[in-house]
Amino acid sequence: MLSKKLYLFIISINIFIAHANELTKPKITIFKTPTHEQKNVSYNNGSIFLKGFDGPGSIEVYSIIGNKITEVNTQNLYSFQFEIELETGNMYIIRIVSLREVNTFKIVAS
């Protein structure tokens, strides 16, 4: 009787050790920091308005076929605005280049 109990005990320990040694996939949690303000580019009344950008950078304006129209450099992209006459009804590509990233937007001049 004692040998049966000892035998069951040894088997249960071995099963426990086998389960403890199984490799499990690590659980990874990714935290995304929400941006305080969404990036936005708009054109209204002959001016291009930027919102949500920060730091120094440049604003490049291209026609839809890729011809560079103008480039403006600034020390602060936050709530930046500059005047430019664009042809009404045409689509343009606005490229914002900052120290950390490059963003591209399409706008239609109205």
N, CA, C and O atoms as a MOPAC input file, in Angstrom:
PM7 MOZYME 1SCF
protein

 N      0.82100 1    -1.18500 1     0.00000 1
 C      0.00000 1     0.00000 1     0.00000 1
 C      0.87100 1     1.25800 1     0.00000 1
 O      0.59300 1     2.22000 1    -0.71500 1
 N      1.91300 1     1.23200 1     0.80200 1
 C      2.82200 1     2.37700 1     0.85800 1
 C      3.53400 1     2.56700 1    -0.46000 1
 O      3.74100 1     3.70700 1    -0.87600 1
 N      3.90800 1     1.52200 1    -1.12100 1
 C      4.60900 1     1.64000 1    -2.38900 1
 C      3.70000 1     2.20100 1    -3.46800 1
 O      4.16900 1     2.92200 1    -4.35000 1
 N      2.37000 1     1.87900 1    -3.41900 1
 C      1.42300 1     2.44500 1    -4.37000 1
 C      1.29900 1     3.95100 1    -4.16700 1
 O      1.28700 1     4.70400 1    -5.14100 1
 N      1.20700 1     4.39300 1    -2.93700 1
 C      1.09100 1     5.82000 1    -2.63900 1
 C      2.36500 1     6.55300 1    -3.04000 1
 O      2.31800 1     7.65200 1    -3.59300 1
 N      3.49400 1     5.93100 1    -2.75500 1
 C      4.77500 1     6.53100 1    -3.12600 1
 C      4.89200 1     6.62500 1    -4.64300 1
 O      5.36000 1     7.63400 1    -5.17200 1
 N      4.47300 1     5.58700 1    -5.33500 1
 C      4.50300 1     5.56400 1    -6.79200 1
 C      3.60000 1     6.66400 1    -7.36100 1
 O      4.02200 1     7.36700 1    -8.27900 1
 N      2.38700 1     6.83800 1    -6.85900 1
 C      1.47600 1     7.89200 1    -7.31500 1
 C      2.03700 1     9.28600 1    -7.01400 1
 O      1.90400 1    10.21200 1    -7.81500 1
 N      2.65400 1     9.40900 1    -5.86500 1
 C      3.26000 1    10.68800 1    -5.48700 1
 C      4.37700 1    11.05000 1    -6.46400 1
 O      4.45700 1    12.19200 1    -6.91600 1
 N      5.22600 1    10.09800 1    -6.78900 1
 C      6.34700 1    10.34900 1    -7.70600 1
 C      5.82300 1    10.71300 1    -9.09300 1
 O      6.35400 1    11.62400 1    -9.72800 1
 N      4.79900 1    10.02600 1    -9.56900 1
 C      4.22600 1    10.32900 1   -10.87900 1
 C      3.61600 1    11.72900 1   -10.88800 1
 O      3.81200 1    12.48900 1   -11.83600 1
 N      2.87800 1    12.06700 1    -9.83000 1
 C      2.25600 1    13.39100 1    -9.79500 1
 C      3.30500 1    14.50300 1    -9.73100 1
 O      3.10600 1    15.56500 1   -10.32100 1
 N      4.40500 1    14.28100 1    -9.03400 1
 C      5.49700 1    15.26800 1    -8.98600 1
 C      6.11200 1    15.42700 1   -10.36800 1
 O      6.37600 1    16.54700 1   -10.80500 1
 N      6.34100 1    14.31300 1   -11.06000 1
 C      6.92700 1    14.38400 1   -12.40200 1
 C      6.01600 1    15.12900 1   -13.37200 1
 O      6.49200 1    15.90300 1   -14.20200 1
 N      4.71300 1    14.89800 1   -13.27200 1
 C      3.77000 1    15.61000 1   -14.13600 1
 C      3.79600 1    17.10100 1   -13.81700 1
 O      3.78900 1    17.93300 1   -14.72500 1
 N      3.82700 1    17.44000 1   -12.53100 1
 C      3.88400 1    18.83600 1   -12.11500 1
 C      5.15100 1    19.51200 1   -12.64500 1
 O      5.09100 1    20.63300 1   -13.14900 1
 N      6.28300 1    18.84200 1   -12.53300 1
 C      7.56200 1    19.39600 1   -13.01000 1
 C      7.52900 1    19.53700 1   -14.52000 1
 O      8.02600 1    20.53000 1   -15.05100 1
 N      6.95300 1    18.56700 1   -15.22900 1
 C      6.87500 1    18.63500 1   -16.68700 1
 C      6.04400 1    19.83500 1   -17.12400 1
 O      6.41700 1    20.52200 1   -18.07500 1
 N      4.93500 1    20.10000 1   -16.45700 1
 C      4.10600 1    21.25200 1   -16.79600 1
 C      4.79900 1    22.56200 1   -16.43100 1
 O      4.63600 1    23.56300 1   -17.12800 1
 N      5.55100 1    22.56200 1   -15.37100 1
 C      6.24900 1    23.77700 1   -14.94900 1
 C      7.36000 1    24.14400 1   -15.92600 1
 O      7.69500 1    25.32100 1   -16.05700 1
 N      7.93700 1    23.16100 1   -16.61600 1
 C      9.04700 1    23.40900 1   -17.53200 1
 C      8.59900 1    23.72100 1   -18.95500 1
 O      9.43800 1    24.02600 1   -19.80200 1
 N      7.29500 1    23.65400 1   -19.24100 1
 C      6.81900 1    23.95800 1   -20.58300 1
 C      7.09800 1    25.41700 1   -20.90700 1
 O      6.92400 1    26.30200 1   -20.06900 1
 N      7.52800 1    25.64600 1   -22.12400 1
 C      7.78300 1    27.01400 1   -22.55900 1
 C      6.46100 1    27.66100 1   -22.94400 1
 O      5.67100 1    27.10200 1   -23.70400 1
 N      6.24900 1    28.81200 1   -22.42000 1
 C      5.04900 1    29.55900 1   -22.76900 1
 C      5.45700 1    30.82100 1   -23.50200 1
 O      6.54600 1    31.35300 1   -23.29100 1
 N      4.57800 1    31.29000 1   -24.35800 1
 C      4.85400 1    32.52000 1   -25.08500 1
 C      4.77600 1    33.69300 1   -24.11400 1
 O      3.86800 1    33.75900 1   -23.28400 1
 N      5.72100 1    34.61000 1   -24.21700 1
 C      5.65900 1    35.77100 1   -23.32900 1
 C      4.47200 1    36.64900 1   -23.67400 1
 O      4.10100 1    36.77800 1   -24.84000 1
 N      3.89500 1    37.23800 1   -22.67800 1
 C      2.78100 1    38.15700 1   -22.89600 1
 C      3.34800 1    39.56600 1   -23.00500 1
 O      3.99100 1    40.06800 1   -22.08300 1
 N      3.10000 1    40.18600 1   -24.14000 1
 C      3.63100 1    41.52200 1   -24.40300 1
 C      2.46600 1    42.49800 1   -24.46000 1
 O      1.47200 1    42.26200 1   -25.14600 1
 N      2.60000 1    43.57400 1   -23.74600 1
 C      1.59800 1    44.62600 1   -23.76600 1
 C      2.20900 1    45.84400 1   -24.43200 1
 O      3.28800 1    46.29600 1   -24.04800 1
 N      1.51900 1    46.37100 1   -25.42600 1
 C      2.00400 1    47.55300 1   -26.13300 1
 C      1.14000 1    48.74000 1   -25.72700 1
 O     -0.08500 1    48.70900 1   -25.84000 1
 N      1.80400 1    49.77700 1   -25.25700 1
 C      1.10400 1    51.00000 1   -24.87300 1
 C      1.34300 1    52.04600 1   -25.94500 1
 O      2.48800 1    52.34000 1   -26.28800 1
 N      0.28300 1    52.59900 1   -26.46800 1
 C      0.39400 1    53.67600 1   -27.44400 1
 C      0.02600 1    54.97400 1   -26.74900 1
 O     -1.03300 1    55.09200 1   -26.13300 1
 N      0.91300 1    55.93600 1   -26.85900 1
 C      0.65600 1    57.23700 1   -26.26700 1
 C     -0.23100 1    58.02800 1   -27.21400 1
 O      0.16200 1    58.28300 1   -28.35200 1
 N     -1.40600 1    58.42000 1   -26.77500 1
 C     -2.28000 1    59.17400 1   -27.67300 1
 C     -1.70600 1    60.56000 1   -27.93500 1
 O     -1.16100 1    61.21200 1   -27.04400 1
 N     -1.84600 1    60.98300 1   -29.17400 1
 C     -1.39200 1    62.33700 1   -29.49100 1
 C     -2.42000 1    63.32700 1   -28.96500 1
 O     -3.62200 1    63.06200 1   -28.96200 1
 N     -1.92500 1    64.45600 1   -28.52800 1
 C     -2.80600 1    65.46500 1   -27.95700 1
 C     -3.66300 1    66.12400 1   -29.03300 1
 O     -4.80200 1    66.51900 1   -28.78300 1
 N     -3.10600 1    66.23500 1   -30.21500 1
 C     -3.81200 1    66.91800 1   -31.27900 1
 C     -3.52100 1    66.20000 1   -32.59000 1
 O     -2.36600 1    65.90200 1   -32.89500 1
 N     -4.55000 1    65.92800 1   -33.35200 1
 C     -4.38600 1    65.25300 1   -34.62100 1
 C     -3.80800 1    66.21600 1   -35.64800 1
 O     -4.15500 1    67.39700 1   -35.66600 1
 N     -2.92800 1    65.70900 1   -36.49900 1
 C     -2.31600 1    66.53900 1   -37.53000 1
 C     -3.33700 1    66.83500 1   -38.62500 1
 O     -4.09500 1    65.96000 1   -39.04400 1
 N     -3.34000 1    68.08900 1   -39.07700 1
 C     -4.32100 1    68.51000 1   -40.05800 1
 C     -3.72600 1    69.59500 1   -40.94500 1
 O     -3.02600 1    70.48600 1   -40.46500 1
 N     -4.01100 1    69.51300 1   -42.24500 1
 C     -3.61700 1    70.53500 1   -43.20300 1
 C     -4.86400 1    70.92900 1   -43.97900 1
 O     -5.59900 1    70.06700 1   -44.45900 1
 N     -5.09900 1    72.21700 1   -44.10200 1
 C     -6.26900 1    72.68100 1   -44.85300 1
 C     -5.90900 1    73.93400 1   -45.65200 1
 O     -4.93800 1    74.63000 1   -45.35500 1
 N     -6.72100 1    74.19500 1   -46.66900 1
 C     -6.54000 1    75.39300 1   -47.50500 1
 C     -7.85100 1    76.15500 1   -47.52300 1
 O     -8.90000 1    75.59400 1   -47.83800 1
 N     -7.78800 1    77.44000 1   -47.18300 1
 C     -8.99700 1    78.25600 1   -47.14400 1
 C     -8.61100 1    79.71800 1   -47.34100 1
 O     -7.64600 1    80.19700 1   -46.74500 1
 N     -9.35700 1    80.41600 1   -48.16700 1
 C     -9.16400 1    81.85500 1   -48.39900 1
 C     -7.72300 1    82.21300 1   -48.76700 1
 O     -7.19200 1    83.21500 1   -48.28800 1
 N     -7.09200 1    81.40500 1   -49.60800 1
 C     -5.74800 1    81.72000 1   -50.08600 1
 C     -4.63100 1    81.41700 1   -49.10200 1
 O     -3.51200 1    81.89600 1   -49.28800 1
 N     -4.90100 1    80.62800 1   -48.04900 1
 C     -3.86700 1    80.29000 1   -47.06900 1
 C     -3.89200 1    78.79900 1   -46.75200 1
 O     -4.95000 1    78.16900 1   -46.74400 1
 N     -2.72100 1    78.25100 1   -46.49400 1
 C     -2.60400 1    76.87400 1   -46.02100 1
 C     -2.43400 1    76.93400 1   -44.50800 1
 O     -1.59100 1    77.67000 1   -43.99400 1
 N     -3.24100 1    76.15200 1   -43.80600 1
 C     -3.22400 1    76.11300 1   -42.34700 1
 C     -2.72000 1    74.74700 1   -41.88500 1
 O     -3.16200 1    73.71300 1   -42.38400 1
 N     -1.79500 1    74.75300 1   -40.93400 1
 C     -1.28200 1    73.52100 1   -40.33400 1
 C     -1.71700 1    73.46500 1   -38.88300 1
 O     -1.74500 1    74.48300 1   -38.19200 1
 N     -2.05500 1    72.27100 1   -38.42600 1
 C     -2.43300 1    72.11100 1   -37.02900 1
 C     -1.91600 1    70.76700 1   -36.53500 1
 O     -2.02700 1    69.76200 1   -37.23800 1
 N     -1.35300 1    70.74100 1   -35.33300 1
 C     -0.91500 1    69.49400 1   -34.72100 1
 C      0.54800 1    69.15700 1   -34.91800 1
 O      1.00200 1    68.11400 1   -34.44700 1
 N      1.29000 1    69.99600 1   -35.59200 1
 C      2.71900 1    69.77900 1   -35.80000 1
 C      3.48900 1    70.60600 1   -34.78200 1
 O      2.94900 1    71.55000 1   -34.20500 1
 N      4.76500 1    70.24600 1   -34.56100 1
 C      5.57000 1    71.04400 1   -33.64100 1
 C      7.02400 1    71.05600 1   -34.08300 1
 O      7.47000 1    70.20100 1   -34.84700 1
 N      7.74200 1    72.03800 1   -33.58700 1
 C      9.16200 1    72.16500 1   -33.87900 1
 C      9.42700 1    72.80100 1   -35.23100 1
 O      8.49800 1    73.17300 1   -35.94800 1
 N     10.70200 1    72.92400 1   -35.57200 1
 C     11.06800 1    73.50700 1   -36.86000 1
 C     10.82700 1    72.51200 1   -37.99100 1
 O     10.78200 1    71.30200 1   -37.77000 1
 N     10.67300 1    73.04100 1   -39.20800 1
 C     10.47600 1    72.16100 1   -40.35100 1
 C     10.23000 1    72.95200 1   -41.61600 1
 O     10.39500 1    74.17100 1   -41.65600 1
 N      9.82800 1    72.22500 1   -42.65200 1
 C      9.53800 1    72.87400 1   -43.92200 1
 C      8.21800 1    72.35500 1   -44.47000 1
 O      7.80600 1    71.22800 1   -44.19400 1
 N      7.57000 1    73.20500 1   -45.25100 1
 C      6.32000 1    72.87600 1   -45.90700 1
 C      6.58500 1    72.95400 1   -47.40600 1
 O      6.99500 1    73.99600 1   -47.91800 1
 N      6.34900 1    71.85400 1   -48.10100 1
 C      6.55000 1    71.80700 1   -49.54500 1
 C      5.19500 1    71.61600 1   -50.21000 1
 O      4.39100 1    70.79500 1   -49.77000 1
 N      4.94600 1    72.37700 1   -51.27200 1
 C      3.68300 1    72.29000 1   -52.00800 1
 C      4.00700 1    71.80200 1   -53.42100 1
 O      4.85400 1    72.37000 1   -54.10900 1
 N      3.31400 1    70.73300 1   -53.83900 1
 C      3.50200 1    70.14400 1   -55.15400 1
 C      2.17200 1    70.10200 1   -55.89300 1
 O      1.11200 1    69.98000 1   -55.28000 1
 N      2.24000 1    70.20300 1   -57.21500 1
 C      1.03900 1    69.95100 1   -58.01800 1
 C      0.78600 1    68.45100 1   -57.97900 1
 O      1.65100 1    67.68900 1   -57.54700 1
 N     -0.38500 1    68.02200 1   -58.42300 1
 C     -0.73300 1    66.60900 1   -58.36000 1
 C      0.16400 1    65.76600 1   -59.27400 1
 O      0.28000 1    64.55800 1   -59.06900 1
 N      0.79200 1    66.37500 1   -60.26600 1
 C      1.70000 1    65.61500 1   -61.13800 1
 C      3.14800 1    65.65900 1   -60.64000 1
 O      4.04600 1    65.12100 1   -61.28700 1
 N      3.36900 1    66.29900 1   -59.49200 1
 C      4.68300 1    66.24400 1   -58.85500 1
 C      5.58400 1    67.43700 1   -59.06700 1
 O      6.73700 1    67.41300 1   -58.63800 1
 N      5.09700 1    68.48300 1   -59.71700 1
 C      5.91500 1    69.69000 1   -59.88100 1
 C      5.92900 1    70.48900 1   -58.57900 1
 O      4.87800 1    70.78300 1   -58.00800 1
 N      7.12500 1    70.83500 1   -58.11800 1
 C      7.24300 1    71.60600 1   -56.87800 1
 C      6.84200 1    73.05200 1   -57.13900 1
 O      7.39700 1    73.71800 1   -58.01300 1
 N      5.87200 1    73.52400 1   -56.36900 1
 C      5.37900 1    74.89100 1   -56.51500 1
 C      6.13800 1    75.83000 1   -55.60100 1
 O      6.58600 1    76.89200 1   -56.03200 1
 N      6.28500 1    75.44900 1   -54.33900 1
 C      6.99700 1    76.30200 1   -53.38700 1
 C      7.46200 1    75.48000 1   -52.19000 1
 O      7.00700 1    74.35800 1   -51.96900 1
 N      8.36600 1    76.06000 1   -51.43500 1
 C      8.83300 1    75.47400 1   -50.17200 1
 C      9.01200 1    76.60400 1   -49.17000 1
 O      9.59500 1    77.64200 1   -49.48300 1
 N      8.50400 1    76.38900 1   -47.96300 1
 C      8.59700 1    77.39500 1   -46.90400 1
 C      9.23700 1    76.74000 1   -45.68600 1
 O      8.79500 1    75.67800 1   -45.25000 1
 N     10.26800 1    77.36300 1   -45.13800 1
 C     10.91000 1    76.88500 1   -43.91100 1
 C     10.43200 1    77.71700 1   -42.73400 1
 O     10.22200 1    78.92300 1   -42.85600 1
 N     10.26400 1    77.06000 1   -41.59300 1
 C      9.80300 1    77.77200 1   -40.40000 1
 C     10.46000 1    77.19000 1   -39.16000 1
 O     10.86600 1    76.02800 1   -39.14900 1
 N     10.56100 1    77.99200 1   -38.13000 1
 C     11.12300 1    77.54400 1   -36.86400 1
 C     10.07400 1    76.89500 1   -35.96800 1
 O     10.41900 1    76.20700 1   -35.00700 1
 N      8.78600 1    77.11000 1   -36.27700 1
 C      7.73300 1    76.52800 1   -35.45600 1
 C      6.55100 1    76.13900 1   -36.33900 1
 O      5.87300 1    77.00500 1   -36.89300 1
 N      6.30700 1    74.83800 1   -36.46800 1
 C      5.20700 1    74.34200 1   -37.29300 1
 C      3.86100 1    74.37500 1   -36.57000 1
 O      2.82500 1    74.16100 1   -37.19900 1
 N      3.85500 1    74.63500 1   -35.27500 1
 C      2.62600 1    74.58800 1   -34.50200 1
 C      1.67500 1    75.69500 1   -34.94600 1
 O      2.02800 1    76.87400 1   -34.90400 1
 N      0.47700 1    75.32100 1   -35.36900 1
 C     -0.55300 1    76.25800 1   -35.84900 1
 C      0.01100 1    77.24300 1   -36.87300 1
 O     -0.27700 1    78.43800 1   -36.81600 1
 N      0.80600 1    76.74000 1   -37.80000 1
 C      1.43800 1    77.57400 1   -38.82300 1
 C      0.44200 1    77.88400 1   -39.94200 1
 O     -0.41200 1    77.06200 1   -40.27200 1
 N      0.56500 1    79.07000 1   -40.51400 1
 C     -0.29300 1    79.49300 1   -41.62200 1
 C      0.55900 1    80.28100 1   -42.59900 1
 O      1.36700 1    81.11300 1   -42.18700 1
 N      0.38700 1    80.02400 1   -43.90500 1
 C      1.05200 1    80.88200 1   -44.88000 1
 C      0.16800 1    81.05400 1   -46.10700 1
 O     -0.59100 1    80.16300 1   -46.49000 1
 N      0.29300 1    82.22500 1   -46.70400 1
 C     -0.54500 1    82.57700 1   -47.84300 1
 C      0.09400 1    82.07400 1   -49.13100 1
 O      1.29700 1    82.21000 1   -49.35000 1
 N     -0.76300 1    81.48100 1   -49.98400 1
 C     -0.32600 1    81.01500 1   -51.29600 1
 C     -1.56000 1    80.92600 1   -52.17700 1
 O     -2.58900 1    80.39900 1   -51.75500 1
 N     -1.46700 1    81.42500 1   -53.37400 1
 C     -2.59700 1    81.36200 1   -54.30300 1
 C     -2.51100 1    80.05000 1   -55.07800 1
 O     -1.56300 1    79.81800 1   -55.82900 1
 N     -3.50700 1    79.20500 1   -54.88600 1
 C     -3.60500 1    77.93800 1   -55.60400 1
 C     -4.83300 1    77.98600 1   -56.49500 1
 O     -5.83300 1    78.61300 1   -56.14600 1
 N     -4.76200 1    77.33000 1   -57.63800 1
 C     -5.86700 1    77.33000 1   -58.57900 1
 C     -7.05600 1    76.56400 1   -58.02800 1
 O     -6.92500 1    75.40100 1   -57.64700 1
 N     -8.19900 1    77.20000 1   -57.98400 1
 C     -9.42000 1    76.59700 1   -57.44600 1
 C     -9.78700 1    75.33100 1   -58.22300 1
 O     -9.75600 1    75.30900 1   -59.45400 1
 N    -10.13300 1    74.28400 1   -57.48000 1
 C    -10.55400 1    73.01900 1   -58.07400 1
 C     -9.42500 1    72.05200 1   -58.34700 1
 O     -9.67900 1    70.89100 1   -58.66800 1
 N     -8.18900 1    72.49500 1   -58.23100 1
 C     -7.04800 1    71.59800 1   -58.46300 1
 C     -6.61500 1    70.91900 1   -57.17000 1
 O     -6.80100 1    71.45500 1   -56.07800 1
 N     -6.02900 1    69.71800 1   -57.31400 1
 C     -5.52800 1    68.96900 1   -56.16300 1
 C     -4.03100 1    69.22600 1   -56.02000 1
 O     -3.30300 1    69.32300 1   -57.00800 1
 N     -3.58900 1    69.33400 1   -54.76500 1
 C     -2.18200 1    69.59400 1   -54.46700 1
 C     -1.71300 1    68.63600 1   -53.38400 1
 O     -2.50200 1    68.12600 1   -52.58900 1
 N     -0.41300 1    68.40800 1   -53.37500 1
 C      0.21400 1    67.56500 1   -52.35700 1
 C      1.00400 1    68.48000 1   -51.43900 1
 O      1.83500 1    69.26600 1   -51.89600 1
 N      0.74600 1    68.37700 1   -50.15600 1
 C      1.46200 1    69.16500 1   -49.14900 1
 C      2.33100 1    68.19900 1   -48.35900 1
 O      1.83900 1    67.22100 1   -47.79500 1
 N      3.61100 1    68.47900 1   -48.32700 1
 C      4.56800 1    67.61900 1   -47.61400 1
 C      5.15500 1    68.41200 1   -46.45900 1
 O      5.76200 1    69.46400 1   -46.66000 1
 N      4.97000 1    67.89500 1   -45.24000 1
 C      5.48100 1    68.55300 1   -44.03800 1
 C      6.67300 1    67.74100 1   -43.54900 1
 O      6.53900 1    66.56300 1   -43.22000 1
 N      7.84000 1    68.38000 1   -43.50500 1
 C      9.06900 1    67.71600 1   -43.06800 1
 C      9.49600 1    68.34400 1   -41.74800 1
 O      9.83400 1    69.52700 1   -41.70000 1
 N      9.48100 1    67.54700 1   -40.67000 1
 C      9.93800 1    68.02900 1   -39.36400 1
 C     11.15300 1    67.20900 1   -38.94100 1
 O     11.60800 1    66.33300 1   -39.67700 1
 N     11.66800 1    67.49500 1   -37.76400 1
 C     12.85000 1    66.77500 1   -37.29000 1
 C     12.58100 1    65.28700 1   -37.08300 1
 O     13.47400 1    64.46300 1   -37.28200 1
 N     11.36700 1    64.94100 1   -36.68600 1
 C     11.04800 1    63.56300 1   -36.33400 1
 C     10.35000 1    62.76200 1   -37.42700 1
 O     10.42700 1    61.53300 1   -37.43600 1
 N      9.66200 1    63.45000 1   -38.35700 1
 C      8.85200 1    62.70600 1   -39.32100 1
 C      8.56400 1    63.51800 1   -40.57000 1
 O      8.78000 1    64.72900 1   -40.61800 1
 N      8.06400 1    62.80600 1   -41.58800 1
 C      7.61300 1    63.42500 1   -42.82600 1
 C      6.16100 1    63.00900 1   -43.02200 1
 O      5.84900 1    61.81800 1   -42.99600 1
 N      5.27100 1    63.98000 1   -43.21600 1
 C      3.84700 1    63.71400 1   -43.43500 1
 C      3.45700 1    64.28200 1   -44.78700 1
 O      3.93500 1    65.34200 1   -45.19100 1
 N      2.57700 1    63.56200 1   -45.48400 1
 C      2.10200 1    63.99500 1   -46.78800 1
 C      0.58100 1    64.05400 1   -46.77200 1
 O     -0.08100 1    63.13800 1   -46.28300 1
 N      0.03100 1    65.14400 1   -47.31400 1
 C     -1.41500 1    65.34800 1   -47.35200 1
 C     -1.81300 1    65.76800 1   -48.76300 1
 O     -1.02400 1    66.37100 1   -49.49100 1
 N     -3.04600 1    65.44100 1   -49.13500 1
 C     -3.62400 1    65.92100 1   -50.38800 1
 C     -4.72100 1    66.90700 1   -50.03600 1
 O     -5.53400 1    66.66600 1   -49.14400 1
 N     -4.73000 1    68.01900 1   -50.75300 1
 C     -5.79300 1    69.00300 1   -50.55200 1
 C     -6.35800 1    69.40600 1   -51.90800 1
 O     -5.68800 1    69.26900 1   -52.93100 1
 N     -7.57000 1    69.89300 1   -51.91200 1
 C     -8.20300 1    70.46000 1   -53.10000 1
 C     -8.43900 1    71.92500 1   -52.80300 1
 O     -9.09400 1    72.27100 1   -51.82000 1
 N     -7.90500 1    72.78200 1   -53.64900 1
 C     -8.06300 1    74.23000 1   -53.44100 1
 C     -9.50100 1    74.61900 1   -53.77300 1
 O    -10.03600 1    74.26300 1   -54.82300 1
 N    -10.10900 1    75.35900 1   -52.84800 1
 C    -11.49500 1    75.79500 1   -53.09000 1
 C    -11.62800 1    77.28000 1   -52.79400 1
 O    -12.71300 1    77.84200 1   -52.93500 1

